[in-house]
Amino acid sequence: MAADEQDQKFIEDVVKAIVDNPGDVKTERTIDERGVLIKLYVNAEDMGKIIGKEGRTAKAIRTLLRVFGAKNNARLNLKIVEPEGSERPERAERVEESDKSEKSEKPENSSKSDVMDDVPNDVLA
């Protein structure tokens, strides 16, 4: 295996260990002026596992890839490609629920900045 394909195999191996449909895991490797970009394709049912809660799993995979690249003096990036026809109905429901709760909890003239609403409570402590 060529040295430049090791990063692609590394990502495939990590992702296949996480997903329920490892046969559907595919990657594409491209090189441009910003470094190496690896596009990751997985089964639509496995997107939640790859993204993880609040994107933590995806961030961890990207961190591992960057460490792997640093070891080999390469700049590596990962793009997780959303499968065609995939839907996120739970996100739409969650947005509607949060809109309802925000309207009931917040007074109309709230002095709290909207920017701070997205910051987790443990960061603010």
Sequence and secondary structure as in RCSB ss.txt:
>XXXX:A:sequence
MAADEQDQKFIEDVVKAIVDNPGDVKTERTIDERGVLIKLYVNAEDMGKIIGKEGRTAKAIRTLLRVFGAKNNAR
LNLKIVEPEGSERPERAERVEESDKSEKSEKPENSSKSDVMDDVPNDVLA
>XXXX:A:secstr
  GGGHHHHHHHHHHHHH S GGG EEEEEEETTEEEEEEE  GGGHHHHH GGGHHHHHHHHHHHHHHHHTT  
EEEEEE  TT   HHHHHHHHHHHHHHHHHS TT  S GGGGGS HHHH 
